[in-house]
């Protein structure tokens, strides 16, 4: 990798983590779509008559469950078109549910084809398809820079008036907290730390703000 890209890539990946943490779960949904990558590999498994293609999406302890369901589905789907459609749907729901549990996310059912996973996921998938991360890095770094600068400007503007009244002080505090937490979450994500702490956001020392 180009050495000049390493700091940008670190910041970009931090931004993606923060985006994933704070966007609503339906915006982050991707692997639970009927045209998503989990179901794509489930279809491949059914076509091949072998569960292996889909096992990478689930935890090792769930392999036996998937293989048992898979064998049952193979038997049922051979009894007719309607039975095949129902059996396939059951298999898709099973593997997606177990995958969501594996990644620590709730399962809320299969999403229809064409469900928008959000710009971050689209950009990440596009980078993998193109075999290059440069455009993704540039776009996310630009987005993060804009976010930092805007929050800094809001906090810095409020700082000049924070002691003029209680209301002005509260506006400053709100802007300050937004600015500091945004930067802290980016830092913690880049450093491999979680962005949340009980009662506040923790820094490297475990202190909450």
HELIX and SHEET records of a PDB file:
HELIX    1   1 UNK A    3  UNK A   22  1                                  20    
HELIX    2   2 UNK A   25  UNK A   28  1                                   4    
HELIX    3   3 UNK A   37  UNK A   48  1                                  12    
HELIX    4   4 UNK A   52  UNK A   55  1                                   4    
HELIX    5   5 UNK A   60  UNK A   62  5                                   3    
HELIX    6   6 UNK A   63  UNK A   76  1                                  14    
HELIX    7   7 UNK A   77  UNK A   79  5                                   3    
HELIX    8   8 UNK A   81  UNK A  102  1                                  22    
HELIX    9   9 UNK A  119  UNK A  130  1                                  12    
HELIX   10  10 UNK A  134  UNK A  159  1                                  26    
HELIX   11  11 UNK A  166  UNK A  191  1                                  26    
END                                                                             
